[in-house]
Amino acid sequence: MSEFERWEGRYAASEYIFGEEPNYFLASCKALLPKSGKALAVADGEGRNGVWLAEQGLDVLSIDFSPNAQVKARALAARRGVTLDIRLADVHNWDYPDAAFDVVAEIFTQFSPPAERAKKWAGMRKALKPGGLMIIQGYTPKQLDYGTGGPKQLENLYTRTMLEEAFAGFRDMNIIEEELEMHEGSSHGGMSAVINFMARKA
């Protein structure tokens, strides 16, 4: 089964598998967001994070490769009274525009093997304006001990060194590793080992 088929199947569920509320780490960055501007939600799935960013007053482009997920994202945006620009895209091969966004957010997008992750992160760097805010959350290798979500492939998990190298030259870099109980829909539940990344493009 391809990754596309796997995610289409998961998103075919009637429920929002990661819930309808924003990721807690993304929400914790609220004070750092600009009052207006453009945000890119990478692999935004069912839209919970893109919708929240739109609720903060940002013009949000939500990209994902799953049509099933995007049907739900449109419905969530409509229920919450916000507008999302939703586009079907493969986050590894999408033509990321140059310096177009004030905020780029990638939350639990860990289906990318190393070579494709490098392409995705290079695109995200390119798309962020100078001074813009990059927000990333993912699972660390310790998540394999918990098994409460995320990929089973070690090479898909994020480490401090990996993030420092990928976003070298960014300023105000803040990386926090934590272990905590997560409750985000039916697919993120239980003790989890995560890494949180915030930084600004120089």
Sequence and secondary structure as in RCSB ss.txt:
>XXXX:A:sequence
MSEFERWEGRYAASEYIFGEEPNYFLASCKALLPKSGKALAVADGEGRNGVWLAEQGLDVLSIDFSPNAQVKARA
LAARRGVTLDIRLADVHNWDYPDAAFDVVAEIFTQFSPPAERAKKWAGMRKALKPGGLMIIQGYTPKQLDYGTGG
PKQLENLYTRTMLEEAFAGFRDMNIIEEELEMHEGSSHGGMSAVINFMARKA
>XXXX:A:secstr
  HHHHHHHHHTSSS TT SS  HHHHHTGGGS SSSEEEEET TTSHHHHHHHHTT EEEEEES HHHHHHHHH
HHHHHT  EEEEE  TTTS   TT EEEEEEES     HHHHHHHHHHHHHHEEEEEEEEEEEE TTHHHH SSS
 S GGGS  HHHHHHHTTT EEEEEEEEEEEEEETTTEEEEEEEEEEEEE  
